[in-house]
Amino acid sequence: MPRPWLRWVRRIVCAMAAVFAALALLWAILWLCVRLSPPWDGRTVIAIAIVALALLAGIWWLWWRLPRRQVARLALKIRDPKARADTEDNFRKTVGQALGGAAVLIGAGVAYLQFTQQQQASHDVLISNQVSKGFEQLGSKELVVRLGGIYALEGVMNGSEQYHQPVLEALCAFVRDGAQTDVGGAPPTTDIQAALTVIGRRKNGPGRVDLAGANLPKANLIGAGLANANLAGAALSGVTLSGADLTSADLSSAKLNDATLWSANMQSTNLTGAHLNRANLRFAYLRFTNLIDANLTGVDLTSANLFGASLVGAKLQSTNLSGAHLDGANLLRSENLSQMQLDGACGADAMLPPGLTLKPCLAQWEPFRATMLRVITSILHGGTIAPAPAKSP
């Protein structure tokens, strides 16, 4: 039979556990209120006070009233008052342990949230410092320092969604500023080419590539991701864009003479008034591309897909259309287009100048052509053959 003083020690320990649990819950409530930063008006204070009092009342009921009610139900089975008191103490001890465990879990959870918050704050400070340092390095007179800044900003751009767009805009501005003047057809400097490479291989994220009006002859942009890019009026003569993604890009009035766009994805690209003299567009994907008034003199469009493309007013002197698909293309008012050129192409429902005809494509050769195009694209993008696209309705 437990001694009376030992029973009171148990009750005191259980009471301390309950008090500790109550304090932990109140601390968690206050921490969440500070974390969420609610407006501290009268209603907020009253709501917090009501929640705190409700929690305290609940803890008091669990620790004090519930054990008494449980023992009262056992009055017929346990007739000895001391035995009932010991049973009540055991109930209260169990409730106190449960409340203490809950308090420990709540404290651990809040501590974890605080640790996570501190880690995020430290990471944000580190990223901010890297961005500031990278921007500072871009303005250096030393080439090595500028290269270090470019690659440091690449890590920030690909690792932080928050800074993806600002860094992309800064790198584009760096390229435009460093490629303002005509360099007489010389390729970009080492730092400008490095920035272009970083821009072209960036991860998907917010922001748009803006290189409008930049002078970038003979730049290397193989496989670059330039979808929706603004390259209007850019000087890109001799540039290499094989396998590049130029979907919906703006290349209006751009100079792409002697450029290599072999197997480039140029779906819905705006090439209005662009100069593409002698450019290589073999196997290029030009579906719904805008080529109005473009200069395509001497361009190689062998096996290119020009489904739904608009070539109204385009200059097509000596343009190679062998194997090109012109289904639904608009070639009205195109200049220097001959029947001999169209004899090498195929398509249906194309709009042609008066007196010219176009034979339909042989359906049996289309799967082979599509497979070859996917194989070529896979070689340019790492060796994995992409699955066949779904057929258009």
Contacts in CASP RR format, 6 or more apart in sequence:
PFRMAT RR
TARGET T0000
AUTHOR 0000-0000-0000
METHOD contacts of the structure
MODEL  1
MPRPWLRWVRRIVCAMAAVFAALALLWAILWLCVRLSPPWDGRTVIAIAI
VALALLAGIWWLWWRLPRRQVARLALKIRDPKARADTEDNFRKTVGQALG
GAAVLIGAGVAYLQFTQQQQASHDVLISNQVSKGFEQLGSKELVVRLGGI
YALEGVMNGSEQYHQPVLEALCAFVRDGAQTDVGGAPPTTDIQAALTVIG
RRKNGPGRVDLAGANLPKANLIGAGLANANLAGAALSGVTLSGADLTSAD
LSSAKLNDATLWSANMQSTNLTGAHLNRANLRFAYLRFTNLIDANLTGVD
LTSANLFGASLVGAKLQSTNLSGAHLDGANLLRSENLSQMQLDGACGADA
MLPPGLTLKPCLAQWEPFRATMLRVITSILHGGTIAPAPAKSP
1 82 0 8 1.000
1 86 0 8 1.000
2 86 0 8 1.000
2 89 0 8 1.000
7 85 0 8 1.000
7 86 0 8 1.000
7 89 0 8 1.000
10 89 0 8 1.000
10 92 0 8 1.000
10 93 0 8 1.000
11 89 0 8 1.000
11 92 0 8 1.000
13 93 0 8 1.000
14 63 0 8 1.000
14 89 0 8 1.000
14 92 0 8 1.000
14 93 0 8 1.000
14 95 0 8 1.000
14 96 0 8 1.000
15 63 0 8 1.000
17 96 0 8 1.000
17 97 0 8 1.000
17 99 0 8 1.000
17 100 0 8 1.000
17 103 0 8 1.000
18 59 0 8 1.000
18 60 0 8 1.000
18 62 0 8 1.000
18 63 0 8 1.000
18 95 0 8 1.000
18 96 0 8 1.000
18 99 0 8 1.000
18 100 0 8 1.000
20 99 0 8 1.000
20 100 0 8 1.000
20 103 0 8 1.000
21 59 0 8 1.000
21 96 0 8 1.000
21 99 0 8 1.000
21 100 0 8 1.000
21 101 0 8 1.000
21 102 0 8 1.000
21 103 0 8 1.000
22 55 0 8 1.000
22 56 0 8 1.000
22 59 0 8 1.000
23 103 0 8 1.000
24 100 0 8 1.000
24 102 0 8 1.000
24 103 0 8 1.000
24 104 0 8 1.000
24 106 0 8 1.000
24 107 0 8 1.000
25 52 0 8 1.000
25 55 0 8 1.000
25 59 0 8 1.000
25 103 0 8 1.000
25 106 0 8 1.000
26 52 0 8 1.000
26 55 0 8 1.000
27 107 0 8 1.000
27 110 0 8 1.000
28 106 0 8 1.000
28 107 0 8 1.000
28 110 0 8 1.000
29 48 0 8 1.000
29 51 0 8 1.000
29 52 0 8 1.000
29 55 0 8 1.000
30 48 0 8 1.000
31 110 0 8 1.000
31 113 0 8 1.000
31 114 0 8 1.000
33 44 0 8 1.000
33 48 0 8 1.000
35 113 0 8 1.000
35 117 0 8 1.000
38 44 0 8 1.000
59 99 0 8 1.000
62 95 0 8 1.000
62 99 0 8 1.000
63 92 0 8 1.000
63 95 0 8 1.000
63 96 0 8 1.000
63 99 0 8 1.000
64 92 0 8 1.000
66 91 0 8 1.000
66 95 0 8 1.000
67 88 0 8 1.000
67 89 0 8 1.000
67 91 0 8 1.000
67 92 0 8 1.000
67 95 0 8 1.000
68 88 0 8 1.000
70 88 0 8 1.000
70 91 0 8 1.000
71 78 0 8 1.000
71 84 0 8 1.000
71 87 0 8 1.000
71 88 0 8 1.000
71 91 0 8 1.000
74 84 0 8 1.000
74 87 0 8 1.000
75 84 0 8 1.000
78 84 0 8 1.000
78 87 0 8 1.000
127 156 0 8 1.000
127 160 0 8 1.000
127 162 0 8 1.000
127 163 0 8 1.000
130 152 0 8 1.000
130 153 0 8 1.000
130 155 0 8 1.000
130 156 0 8 1.000
131 153 0 8 1.000
131 156 0 8 1.000
131 163 0 8 1.000
131 166 0 8 1.000
131 167 0 8 1.000
133 149 0 8 1.000
133 152 0 8 1.000
134 148 0 8 1.000
134 149 0 8 1.000
134 152 0 8 1.000
134 153 0 8 1.000
135 153 0 8 1.000
135 170 0 8 1.000
137 145 0 8 1.000
137 146 0 8 1.000
137 148 0 8 1.000
137 149 0 8 1.000
137 152 0 8 1.000
138 146 0 8 1.000
138 149 0 8 1.000
138 150 0 8 1.000
138 153 0 8 1.000
138 170 0 8 1.000
138 174 0 8 1.000
139 146 0 8 1.000
140 146 0 8 1.000
143 190 0 8 1.000
143 191 0 8 1.000
146 191 0 8 1.000
147 190 0 8 1.000
147 191 0 8 1.000
147 194 0 8 1.000
150 171 0 8 1.000
150 174 0 8 1.000
150 191 0 8 1.000
150 194 0 8 1.000
150 195 0 8 1.000
150 198 0 8 1.000
151 194 0 8 1.000
151 198 0 8 1.000
153 167 0 8 1.000
153 170 0 8 1.000
153 171 0 8 1.000
153 198 0 8 1.000
154 198 0 8 1.000
154 202 0 8 1.000
156 163 0 8 1.000
156 167 0 8 1.000
157 163 0 8 1.000
157 164 0 8 1.000
157 167 0 8 1.000
157 168 0 8 1.000
157 171 0 8 1.000
157 198 0 8 1.000
157 202 0 8 1.000
157 203 0 8 1.000
158 164 0 8 1.000
158 202 0 8 1.000
158 203 0 8 1.000
159 203 0 8 1.000
161 205 0 8 1.000
161 206 0 8 1.000
164 202 0 8 1.000
164 203 0 8 1.000
164 205 0 8 1.000
164 206 0 8 1.000
164 207 0 8 1.000
165 205 0 8 1.000
165 206 0 8 1.000
165 207 0 8 1.000
168 199 0 8 1.000
168 202 0 8 1.000
168 207 0 8 1.000
168 208 0 8 1.000
168 209 0 8 1.000
169 207 0 8 1.000
169 210 0 8 1.000
171 195 0 8 1.000
171 198 0 8 1.000
171 199 0 8 1.000
172 199 0 8 1.000
172 209 0 8 1.000
172 210 0 8 1.000
172 211 0 8 1.000
174 192 0 8 1.000
174 195 0 8 1.000
175 192 0 8 1.000
175 195 0 8 1.000
175 196 0 8 1.000
175 199 0 8 1.000
175 211 0 8 1.000
175 214 0 8 1.000
175 216 0 8 1.000
176 210 0 8 1.000
176 211 0 8 1.000
176 212 0 8 1.000
176 213 0 8 1.000
176 214 0 8 1.000
178 189 0 8 1.000
178 192 0 8 1.000
179 188 0 8 1.000
179 192 0 8 1.000
179 214 0 8 1.000
179 215 0 8 1.000
179 216 0 8 1.000
180 214 0 8 1.000
180 215 0 8 1.000
181 215 0 8 1.000
182 215 0 8 1.000
182 235 0 8 1.000
183 215 0 8 1.000
183 217 0 8 1.000
184 217 0 8 1.000
185 217 0 8 1.000
185 218 0 8 1.000
185 237 0 8 1.000
186 217 0 8 1.000
186 218 0 8 1.000
187 193 0 8 1.000
187 217 0 8 1.000
187 218 0 8 1.000
187 219 0 8 1.000
187 220 0 8 1.000
188 196 0 8 1.000
188 216 0 8 1.000
188 217 0 8 1.000
188 218 0 8 1.000
188 219 0 8 1.000
192 216 0 8 1.000
192 219 0 8 1.000
193 219 0 8 1.000
193 220 0 8 1.000
196 216 0 8 1.000
196 219 0 8 1.000
196 220 0 8 1.000
196 221 0 8 1.000
196 224 0 8 1.000
197 220 0 8 1.000
199 209 0 8 1.000
199 224 0 8 1.000
200 209 0 8 1.000
200 221 0 8 1.000
200 223 0 8 1.000
200 224 0 8 1.000
200 225 0 8 1.000
200 226 0 8 1.000
201 224 0 8 1.000
201 225 0 8 1.000
202 225 0 8 1.000
208 228 0 8 1.000
208 229 0 8 1.000
208 230 0 8 1.000
209 226 0 8 1.000
209 228 0 8 1.000
209 229 0 8 1.000
209 230 0 8 1.000
209 231 0 8 1.000
210 229 0 8 1.000
210 230 0 8 1.000
211 229 0 8 1.000
211 230 0 8 1.000
211 231 0 8 1.000
211 234 0 8 1.000
212 230 0 8 1.000
212 231 0 8 1.000
212 232 0 8 1.000
212 233 0 8 1.000
212 234 0 8 1.000
212 250 0 8 1.000
213 231 0 8 1.000
213 232 0 8 1.000
213 233 0 8 1.000
213 234 0 8 1.000
213 235 0 8 1.000
214 231 0 8 1.000
214 234 0 8 1.000
214 235 0 8 1.000
215 234 0 8 1.000
215 235 0 8 1.000
216 234 0 8 1.000
216 235 0 8 1.000
216 236 0 8 1.000
216 239 0 8 1.000
217 235 0 8 1.000
217 236 0 8 1.000
217 237 0 8 1.000
217 238 0 8 1.000
217 239 0 8 1.000
218 237 0 8 1.000
218 238 0 8 1.000
218 239 0 8 1.000
218 240 0 8 1.000
219 236 0 8 1.000
219 239 0 8 1.000
219 240 0 8 1.000
220 239 0 8 1.000
220 240 0 8 1.000
221 239 0 8 1.000
221 240 0 8 1.000
221 241 0 8 1.000
221 244 0 8 1.000
222 240 0 8 1.000
222 241 0 8 1.000
222 242 0 8 1.000
222 243 0 8 1.000
222 244 0 8 1.000
222 380 0 8 1.000
223 241 0 8 1.000
223 242 0 8 1.000
223 243 0 8 1.000
223 244 0 8 1.000
223 245 0 8 1.000
223 380 0 8 1.000
223 381 0 8 1.000
224 241 0 8 1.000
224 244 0 8 1.000
224 245 0 8 1.000
225 244 0 8 1.000
225 245 0 8 1.000
225 246 0 8 1.000
226 241 0 8 1.000
226 244 0 8 1.000
226 245 0 8 1.000
226 246 0 8 1.000
226 249 0 8 1.000
227 245 0 8 1.000
227 246 0 8 1.000
227 247 0 8 1.000
227 248 0 8 1.000
227 249 0 8 1.000
228 247 0 8 1.000
228 248 0 8 1.000
228 249 0 8 1.000
229 246 0 8 1.000
229 249 0 8 1.000
229 250 0 8 1.000
230 249 0 8 1.000
230 250 0 8 1.000
231 249 0 8 1.000
231 250 0 8 1.000
231 251 0 8 1.000
231 254 0 8 1.000
232 250 0 8 1.000
232 251 0 8 1.000
232 252 0 8 1.000
232 253 0 8 1.000
232 254 0 8 1.000
233 251 0 8 1.000
233 252 0 8 1.000
233 253 0 8 1.000
233 254 0 8 1.000
233 255 0 8 1.000
234 251 0 8 1.000
234 254 0 8 1.000
234 255 0 8 1.000
235 254 0 8 1.000
235 255 0 8 1.000
236 254 0 8 1.000
236 255 0 8 1.000
236 256 0 8 1.000
236 259 0 8 1.000
237 255 0 8 1.000
237 256 0 8 1.000
237 257 0 8 1.000
237 258 0 8 1.000
237 259 0 8 1.000
238 256 0 8 1.000
238 257 0 8 1.000
238 258 0 8 1.000
238 259 0 8 1.000
238 260 0 8 1.000
239 256 0 8 1.000
239 259 0 8 1.000
239 260 0 8 1.000
240 259 0 8 1.000
240 260 0 8 1.000
241 259 0 8 1.000
241 260 0 8 1.000
241 261 0 8 1.000
241 264 0 8 1.000
242 260 0 8 1.000
242 261 0 8 1.000
242 262 0 8 1.000
242 263 0 8 1.000
242 264 0 8 1.000
242 380 0 8 1.000
243 261 0 8 1.000
243 262 0 8 1.000
243 263 0 8 1.000
243 264 0 8 1.000
243 265 0 8 1.000
243 377 0 8 1.000
243 380 0 8 1.000
243 381 0 8 1.000
244 261 0 8 1.000
244 264 0 8 1.000
244 265 0 8 1.000
245 264 0 8 1.000
245 265 0 8 1.000
246 261 0 8 1.000
246 264 0 8 1.000
246 265 0 8 1.000
246 266 0 8 1.000
246 269 0 8 1.000
247 265 0 8 1.000
247 266 0 8 1.000
247 267 0 8 1.000
247 268 0 8 1.000
247 269 0 8 1.000
248 267 0 8 1.000
248 268 0 8 1.000
248 269 0 8 1.000
248 270 0 8 1.000
249 266 0 8 1.000
249 269 0 8 1.000
249 270 0 8 1.000
250 269 0 8 1.000
250 270 0 8 1.000
251 269 0 8 1.000
251 270 0 8 1.000
251 271 0 8 1.000
251 274 0 8 1.000
252 270 0 8 1.000
252 271 0 8 1.000
252 272 0 8 1.000
252 273 0 8 1.000
252 274 0 8 1.000
253 272 0 8 1.000
253 273 0 8 1.000
253 274 0 8 1.000
254 271 0 8 1.000
254 274 0 8 1.000
254 275 0 8 1.000
255 274 0 8 1.000
255 275 0 8 1.000
256 274 0 8 1.000
256 275 0 8 1.000
256 276 0 8 1.000
256 279 0 8 1.000
257 275 0 8 1.000
257 276 0 8 1.000
257 277 0 8 1.000
257 278 0 8 1.000
257 279 0 8 1.000
258 277 0 8 1.000
258 278 0 8 1.000
258 279 0 8 1.000
259 276 0 8 1.000
259 279 0 8 1.000
259 280 0 8 1.000
260 279 0 8 1.000
260 280 0 8 1.000
261 279 0 8 1.000
261 280 0 8 1.000
261 281 0 8 1.000
261 284 0 8 1.000
262 280 0 8 1.000
262 281 0 8 1.000
262 282 0 8 1.000
262 283 0 8 1.000
262 284 0 8 1.000
263 282 0 8 1.000
263 283 0 8 1.000
263 284 0 8 1.000
263 285 0 8 1.000
263 373 0 8 1.000
263 376 0 8 1.000
263 377 0 8 1.000
263 380 0 8 1.000
264 281 0 8 1.000
264 284 0 8 1.000
264 285 0 8 1.000
265 284 0 8 1.000
265 285 0 8 1.000
266 284 0 8 1.000
266 285 0 8 1.000
266 286 0 8 1.000
266 289 0 8 1.000
267 285 0 8 1.000
267 286 0 8 1.000
267 287 0 8 1.000
267 288 0 8 1.000
267 289 0 8 1.000
268 287 0 8 1.000
268 288 0 8 1.000
268 289 0 8 1.000
268 290 0 8 1.000
269 286 0 8 1.000
269 289 0 8 1.000
269 290 0 8 1.000
270 290 0 8 1.000
271 289 0 8 1.000
271 290 0 8 1.000
271 291 0 8 1.000
271 294 0 8 1.000
272 290 0 8 1.000
272 291 0 8 1.000
272 292 0 8 1.000
272 293 0 8 1.000
272 294 0 8 1.000
273 292 0 8 1.000
273 293 0 8 1.000
273 294 0 8 1.000
273 295 0 8 1.000
274 291 0 8 1.000
274 294 0 8 1.000
274 295 0 8 1.000
275 294 0 8 1.000
275 295 0 8 1.000
276 294 0 8 1.000
276 295 0 8 1.000
276 296 0 8 1.000
276 299 0 8 1.000
277 295 0 8 1.000
277 296 0 8 1.000
277 297 0 8 1.000
277 298 0 8 1.000
277 299 0 8 1.000
278 297 0 8 1.000
278 298 0 8 1.000
278 299 0 8 1.000
279 296 0 8 1.000
279 299 0 8 1.000
279 300 0 8 1.000
280 299 0 8 1.000
280 300 0 8 1.000
281 299 0 8 1.000
281 300 0 8 1.000
281 301 0 8 1.000
281 304 0 8 1.000
282 300 0 8 1.000
282 301 0 8 1.000
282 302 0 8 1.000
282 303 0 8 1.000
282 304 0 8 1.000
283 302 0 8 1.000
283 303 0 8 1.000
283 304 0 8 1.000
283 372 0 8 1.000
283 373 0 8 1.000
283 376 0 8 1.000
284 301 0 8 1.000
284 304 0 8 1.000
284 305 0 8 1.000
285 304 0 8 1.000
285 305 0 8 1.000
285 373 0 8 1.000
286 301 0 8 1.000
286 304 0 8 1.000
286 305 0 8 1.000
286 306 0 8 1.000
286 307 0 8 1.000
286 309 0 8 1.000
287 305 0 8 1.000
287 306 0 8 1.000
287 307 0 8 1.000
287 308 0 8 1.000
287 309 0 8 1.000
288 307 0 8 1.000
288 308 0 8 1.000
288 309 0 8 1.000
289 306 0 8 1.000
289 309 0 8 1.000
289 310 0 8 1.000
290 309 0 8 1.000
290 310 0 8 1.000
291 309 0 8 1.000
291 310 0 8 1.000
291 311 0 8 1.000
291 314 0 8 1.000
292 310 0 8 1.000
292 311 0 8 1.000
292 312 0 8 1.000
292 313 0 8 1.000
292 314 0 8 1.000
293 312 0 8 1.000
293 313 0 8 1.000
293 314 0 8 1.000
294 311 0 8 1.000
294 314 0 8 1.000
294 315 0 8 1.000
295 314 0 8 1.000
295 315 0 8 1.000
296 311 0 8 1.000
296 314 0 8 1.000
296 315 0 8 1.000
296 316 0 8 1.000
296 319 0 8 1.000
297 315 0 8 1.000
297 316 0 8 1.000
297 317 0 8 1.000
297 318 0 8 1.000
297 319 0 8 1.000
297 336 0 8 1.000
298 317 0 8 1.000
298 318 0 8 1.000
298 319 0 8 1.000
298 320 0 8 1.000
299 319 0 8 1.000
299 320 0 8 1.000
300 320 0 8 1.000
301 319 0 8 1.000
301 320 0 8 1.000
301 321 0 8 1.000
301 322 0 8 1.000
301 324 0 8 1.000
302 320 0 8 1.000
302 321 0 8 1.000
302 322 0 8 1.000
302 323 0 8 1.000
302 324 0 8 1.000
303 322 0 8 1.000
303 323 0 8 1.000
303 324 0 8 1.000
303 369 0 8 1.000
303 372 0 8 1.000
303 373 0 8 1.000
304 323 0 8 1.000
304 324 0 8 1.000
304 325 0 8 1.000
305 324 0 8 1.000
305 325 0 8 1.000
305 373 0 8 1.000
306 324 0 8 1.000
306 325 0 8 1.000
306 326 0 8 1.000
306 327 0 8 1.000
306 329 0 8 1.000
307 325 0 8 1.000
307 326 0 8 1.000
307 327 0 8 1.000
307 328 0 8 1.000
307 329 0 8 1.000
308 327 0 8 1.000
308 328 0 8 1.000
308 329 0 8 1.000
308 330 0 8 1.000
309 326 0 8 1.000
309 329 0 8 1.000
309 330 0 8 1.000
310 329 0 8 1.000
310 330 0 8 1.000
311 329 0 8 1.000
311 330 0 8 1.000
311 331 0 8 1.000
311 334 0 8 1.000
312 330 0 8 1.000
312 331 0 8 1.000
312 332 0 8 1.000
312 333 0 8 1.000
312 334 0 8 1.000
313 332 0 8 1.000
313 333 0 8 1.000
313 334 0 8 1.000
313 335 0 8 1.000
314 331 0 8 1.000
314 334 0 8 1.000
314 335 0 8 1.000
315 334 0 8 1.000
315 335 0 8 1.000
315 336 0 8 1.000
316 331 0 8 1.000
316 334 0 8 1.000
316 335 0 8 1.000
316 336 0 8 1.000
316 337 0 8 1.000
316 341 0 8 1.000
317 335 0 8 1.000
317 336 0 8 1.000
318 336 0 8 1.000
319 337 0 8 1.000
319 341 0 8 1.000
320 341 0 8 1.000
321 341 0 8 1.000
321 342 0 8 1.000
321 344 0 8 1.000
321 345 0 8 1.000
322 344 0 8 1.000
322 345 0 8 1.000
323 344 0 8 1.000
323 345 0 8 1.000
323 346 0 8 1.000
324 344 0 8 1.000
324 345 0 8 1.000
324 346 0 8 1.000
325 345 0 8 1.000
325 346 0 8 1.000
325 347 0 8 1.000
325 361 0 8 1.000
326 342 0 8 1.000
326 345 0 8 1.000
326 346 0 8 1.000
326 347 0 8 1.000
326 350 0 8 1.000
326 358 0 8 1.000
327 347 0 8 1.000
327 348 0 8 1.000
327 349 0 8 1.000
327 350 0 8 1.000
327 361 0 8 1.000
328 347 0 8 1.000
328 348 0 8 1.000
328 349 0 8 1.000
328 350 0 8 1.000
328 351 0 8 1.000
329 347 0 8 1.000
329 350 0 8 1.000
329 351 0 8 1.000
330 350 0 8 1.000
330 351 0 8 1.000
331 337 0 8 1.000
331 350 0 8 1.000
331 351 0 8 1.000
331 352 0 8 1.000
331 353 0 8 1.000
332 351 0 8 1.000
332 352 0 8 1.000
332 353 0 8 1.000
333 353 0 8 1.000
334 353 0 8 1.000
337 352 0 8 1.000
337 353 0 8 1.000
337 356 0 8 1.000
338 356 0 8 1.000
339 355 0 8 1.000
339 356 0 8 1.000
339 357 0 8 1.000
342 352 0 8 1.000
342 356 0 8 1.000
342 357 0 8 1.000
342 358 0 8 1.000
343 359 0 8 1.000
345 358 0 8 1.000
346 358 0 8 1.000
346 359 0 8 1.000
346 360 0 8 1.000
346 361 0 8 1.000
346 362 0 8 1.000
347 358 0 8 1.000
347 359 0 8 1.000
347 360 0 8 1.000
347 361 0 8 1.000
348 358 0 8 1.000
348 360 0 8 1.000
348 361 0 8 1.000
350 358 0 8 1.000
352 358 0 8 1.000
370 388 0 8 1.000
370 389 0 8 1.000
371 388 0 8 1.000
374 385 0 8 1.000
374 386 0 8 1.000
374 388 0 8 1.000
375 385 0 8 1.000
377 386 0 8 1.000
378 384 0 8 1.000
378 385 0 8 1.000
378 386 0 8 1.000
END
